[in-house]
Amino acid sequence: MANCILRGTLSKPAMAFARTLVSGQSAALPRVAMFTGSLVVPAARKAQPLASTTVRHFAVSPVRCSSGGSHVTLWNAERALSVALLGVIPVGLMFPSQVGDTLIAVSVVMHQHWGLEAIVTDYVRPILFGTTVPKLAHGLLLLVSAATLGGLFYFNYNDIGIAGFVRKIWSTKAKE
């Protein structure tokens, strides 16, 4: 943090000195406690270093598994699906067919699943709820997504379909 704050205002030697102080690598300078005459800590006690060199990892959400092992691939797939929805939904509604209804159903459920999965991963963390509740939440999300996709498929193949349903709603006139 000191590196970011000091970056624009100090010269290179001062910057190197600041880095050594922050990282705790200064061998030439003795480490002295700033408040050795405190009433709480006796002066004879060994002085603690000003900066700790240990790195603490504080990531608490589980790693999401993507197909290629790279989160960039999953992020790109999510964005591509979001852009594809801008074309799939209007075309599927303008030209109703089972293929269009199926594309709408699959893309909307995938979009919904990935969005809710991000919410579950971010907010149902193991540090807050233990390890069991996040696993249950992800499992429940899979069940909800599968049930939604199954229900939309059933509606598409055994009823009027998504596009037919939307057209029917739009054509309904108010009772007067």
Secondary structure, DSSP 8 states (H G I E B T S, - for coil): -HHHHHTTTS-HHHHHHHHHHHHT--SSS----S-TT-SSS-TTS----SS---------S-----SSS-HHHHHHHHHHHHHHHHHHHHHHHHS--HHHHHHHHHHHHHHHHHHHHHHHHHHS-HHHHTTHHHHHHHHHHHHHHHHHHHHHHHHHHHSSHHHHHHHHHHH-----
